[in-house]
Amino acid sequence: MPTAAQNLASADPATDTARVAAVREWFRDAGRDLPWRGGTTPWGVLVSEIMLQQTPVVRVEPVWREWMARWPTPGDLAAASQADAVRAWGRLGYPRRAKRLWECAAAIAERHGGQVPSDPVALRDLPGVGDYTAGAVMAFAFGRRALVLDTNVRRVIGRAWRGEALPPAHQTAAERTHAAALVPEGDAAAAEWAAASMELGALVCTARVARCDECPLARSCAWLAAGRPGLAEAPRRTQPWHGTDRQVRGRILALLRVASSPVNVTGHATLEDVEPGQLDRCLEGLVADGLVRAVSSERGTYEL
């Protein structure tokens, strides 16, 4: 029986090219007019990519606009404090991203003269920038050929080419090799494919609802041809929220974010429903992550 890698290697190049072209053509009419597409700077693209990690566009867009109005360049953010960045992050969630973005701005200002580097190795060396973000910045900010493989793109490729309802939890080497082989050779075409395949997964080929009647790949999709197996049975990936450490951490940060001076967190009325052990654990975690700091002169008192 052939392996998954052998199956990918045996794909018809002409079919691949036609599918990629169909998605790119669809995108020219159906792509959303987002503020970080086309009319922004490489810094604006980098900010958007970090904000969009695990966060939907509808929540990111207003925060991105406010952020870029306040800190239009990496140097502007580097000159601010980490506390300012965490406050401006608001309720986007995963606030360590704000810290990383602030550290990233400082590194760009110090190492690259305040300009987002266009070299993929230099990008990956920045705090908080991994393979995906580096590839996205290369494609969307500089119009360069790069592999941009997020969950949406993985789902589109997995369904259309391999007949899989959802991609595996972790990327495999065979999956990356296959995705890289689909990227068009030219810079402009490759950048358009990156945006188009991501948009198709976000709007049409979604995790829980597949709008196959709107999909440019419907005629050649392996998953649709097989009867869309596995979608009804696929588990919905949700995370508990109420009462979790993550929620308590968010409540602590929300309290400190609006404060103009240090706050006695352990004795604050808005957190009295939190068990002392959990509150201490969350505070210790926030301190360890570098998001808050204890005020040594007052026990239980913290600030951003």
N, C-alpha and C positions, 0 to 999 in steps of 0.2 A: 504494500500500500504506500503511495507517495506521501512524503512528509508535507507539512504546511509550507515550508520554504520551497519545496519542489513545485507545489501547486502554484505558488506565486510566481516562480520563475518561468512557468509555462504559459503565462498570460499572453494574449495576442496584442502585440504593440499597436496595431492599427485600431483595435477596439479601445485600448487605453487612450490613445490620442483623441479619438472621437468623443469619448466620455468626458475627458478633460475640457475639450473645446465646447461641448454642450453646456457644461457648468459655467464656464467663463462667459458664454453668450447670455445665459440666463441671468447672471450677476449684473450685467450692464443695464438691465431693465429693472431687476428686482432688488438690488442692493440698497440697503438703508443709507440715508444721508446723515452720517454720524460726524460729529465735529472733529474727530481725530483722523478722519479719512481725507486725504488730498490737500486740505488747506491748513495744516498745522506744521509745526517744526518736529525734528526728530525727538526733542525733549517731550513734546506733547504726545507723541506716539508712545514713548517709553512710559510716561506717567499713565496713559490709558491702559497699557498692557498690564502694569502692576495692579492697577485698580480693578481691572476686569477679572483677575484671578478669583474664581469661585464667587463672583458677584455679577448679577445681571446688569445689562446695559441701562435699563430704566433707573436703577439706583446710582449707577456710576456717573451718568452724564451731568447732572447738576453739580455734583461734587467736583468733577473734572473741570467744568467751566469756572467754578469759583477758585479752584487751585491754580489754574493757568492764569487767571486774571491777577492773582496775588503773587505768584512765583512763575513768571513767564520763561525764566531760564534756570538752569541748574545752579548758577551762581546766586540767584535770588533766594532759592531755597536753602542753599548752603550757608548763607548769611543769617538765616533765621535759626531758631532753636529747635531741638528735637520736640520739645513740648508744644511748640507752635504747630509742627507737622501733625502730631498726634491729635491736637485739638481740631485742626482743619479736616482731619480724616473723618470726623463725625461718627456716624453709625454704619459705616461701610462694612465693619466686621474685620476680623483678623488684623488687629491694629499693628502687629509686628511688621506688616507691609509698609506702614507709614514710617516706622523707624528705618527700615531698609531703604526706602526711597530717599529719605533724608541723608542716610549714609552714602547712597549712590550719588546724590547730587554733590556731596562734599568730595567724593572720589573723582567725579568728572571735573569739578572745578580745580582740583589739585593736580590731577595727572594729565588732563586733556584740554587745558586752557578754557574750560567752561563749555566745550562742545561735545555732544554725544559722539563717541567714536563710531566710525563706520566699518571697523575691522571686527569680525566675529569673535576672535580670540580676546581682544580688548573688551568687548562687550561682556563676554562670559566672566571676565575677571572682576566686574563690578559687583558690589554687594547686592544680593537679591536677584541677580540675573542668571538664569540657567539656560539650557539649550533652547527650550521653547521661546523664551522671551528674546534671546539674542536673535533667533531666526525671524521672529515677528518684526523686530526693529529693522533688521536687514531688509526684509521684504517691504514693510509698510512705510518705513521712514526713508529708506534709501533706494527703493525700487530694485533691489538686488535679488538674485536667485538664492533661495535658501529653503531648507525643509522647515515648514511650520506645521507642527503636528499636535493640535490640541484635541480635546475630547470630541468636539464636533466633527473635525476632519477625520478622526479615527472612525467615528460612527458611519460617516458617509462612505468611506472606502470599505469598511468592513461589510456593510450591507450590499453595496452595488457590486463589489468585486468578489466577495467571499461568502455572501449569503448569511452573515452573522447578524443577529438582532442587535446586540450590543458588543462593544469591544471588551476585551479582558481588562481586569482591574489595572494591570501593569503592562506597559509596552514591552514587546518582545523585539529581539534583534531582527527577526524575519519581517515583522510588521514595519519597522523603520526602513528596512531595505526596500520593501515593496513601495512604501509611500515616497521614498526618495526617487525611485525609478519613475514615478508618475509626474514628477515636477518637470515642466517644460524646460527646454534648454535656454531660451532667451530670458534675459532679466525681466523685461516687462511682462511677458507671458507668465513667467513663474510667479511674479508678485501678484498678478491678477488671479491666478489659480489658488494661491494661498488665501486671499481674501474671499474668493468665490466659494471654495469648498467649505470654509469656515461658516460663511453666511448660509449656505444651503443646510448645513447641520443645525444652525441656530434657528432658522425660520421654517424649514420644511421637513427635513429628515430628523426630527427631534427624538429625544429618548423615549418619551411616553406616547407621542402622537405622530404618526408618519403620514404626511399629506401627499401620498403617492400620486394623486391626480394633478398635483402642481409641480411635480419633480421632473427636471429635464433628463433624468436618468431612468425614468420609469420603463422605457422600452427595453433597456438592456440590464436592468438591475437583477442580480442573482437572487437577492433576498425576496423581492416581489415575485419573481418567477416561481420561487419555491413555495409561495403562499404565505409569506411573511411569518415564518416560524419563530416561536420563542418570545414574541413581543408581549403577549398577554401574561406569560409566565415570568417574564423578567422582573426581578424584585425592584421596587422603587427605592433608590438610594437616599434615605433620609437620615438625619441626625437628630437625636433628642435635643431639646433646648431648655425647657423650663426646669430650673433647679440644678442645671449642670454647672460645672466649674466654668465653662465658657460663658454662660450667662452671667454668673456672678462677677467674673473678670470684666465683662462688658459694663455691668452696673457700677463697678468701682471706677472704671475709666470715665464713664459718663459723669459721675459725681466730681471727679477731679478736673474733667475737661472744662466745666463751667465755673470752677472756683478761681478766684483771683489770688488766693493765698493757700498755704497748706491746710489739709483737712484731717480731722481726727476720724479716720475711717472706721476703726474698730468700735467706736462709740456712737456712730452716726445713726440717726433714727431710721433713715431709708434702708438700712441694711440690717435692721434688728431681727428680721425673719431668717437670716442666714446663720446656720450653725457656726459657732466660733471656730471649730476645727476646719471647716471648709473655707471660711473667710481667711484664716491664717494661711492656709495652703494656697489660695488664690493670690493673696498679697505676695507671698514668697515667690510664686511663679512670675508675677508681674515684675518684681524686683530683679529676678534672675534674667528675665528677658530684656531688661534695660528700659522698660516702659514707664516705671514709676520709681521713686526713691524715697526712702524713709527719712524723716526729719529727726536727726539724732537727739535734739533737745527735748522732744515731746514724744513719749511712747504712744504708738498706734497712729501717729500722724504721718501723712504722705503727701507727695506732690508729683506732678508730671516732670 
